Amino acid sequence: MKSSGFDWGASGYVTALPSFQKQFGIPYPEQPSGYLIPARYLSGWSGAATGGDIIGILIAGQLIEWIGRKHSLLIGTVITAVGIGMQFASHEWILFLCGRLVNGEEISTP
């Protein structure tokens, strides 16, 4: 079973970090960090993760039937690693968005 709660929690906490806000935000002097992440970025990141979850759920059942649980779990782990790598290496909000989408596509086993 997929533990997306950690991903959702970690992504929520990281957006509050001043260094993250500086990397992806826009200058906004009223904020303690001096930067603000626009709501369209935050909602896009959230929606991408949900969209990735939906895609993963739709693919998972058939994939498990074709190749079995162990191999589908391996594929899901590789997909998650790629998504995390994309998020970690991102310097632009769009790459972070793509990483969230890919990370959401983890193939889950029931």
RAMO-V740780 format. One record per residue. RES is the residue in one letter. PSI is psi as a letter, one per 20 degrees, with the letter a starting at -180 (999 if undefined). Layout:
BEGIN
res	psi
RES	PSI
RES	PSI
END
This chain:
BEGIN
res	psi
M	p
K	p
S	m
S	i
G	h
F	g
D	g
W	g
G	g
A	g
S	h
G	g
Y	h
V	h
T	i
A	i
L	p
P	h
S	h
F	g
Q	h
K	h
Q	g
F	i
G	a
I	q
P	p
Y	n
P	h
E	i
Q	q
P	h
S	i
G	j
Y	q
L	p
I	p
P	q
A	h
R	h
Y	g
L	g
S	h
G	g
W	g
S	g
G	h
A	g
A	g
T	g
G	g
G	h
D	g
I	g
I	g
G	g
I	g
L	h
I	h
A	g
G	g
Q	h
L	g
I	h
E	h
W	g
I	i
G	r
R	g
K	g
H	h
S	h
L	h
L	g
I	g
G	h
T	g
V	g
I	g
T	g
A	g
V	g
G	g
I	g
G	g
M	g
Q	g
F	h
A	i
S	q
H	i
E	q
W	h
I	h
L	h
F	h
L	g
C	h
G	h
R	g
L	g
V	g
N	h
G	i
E	j
E	p
I	o
S	q
T	p
P	999
END
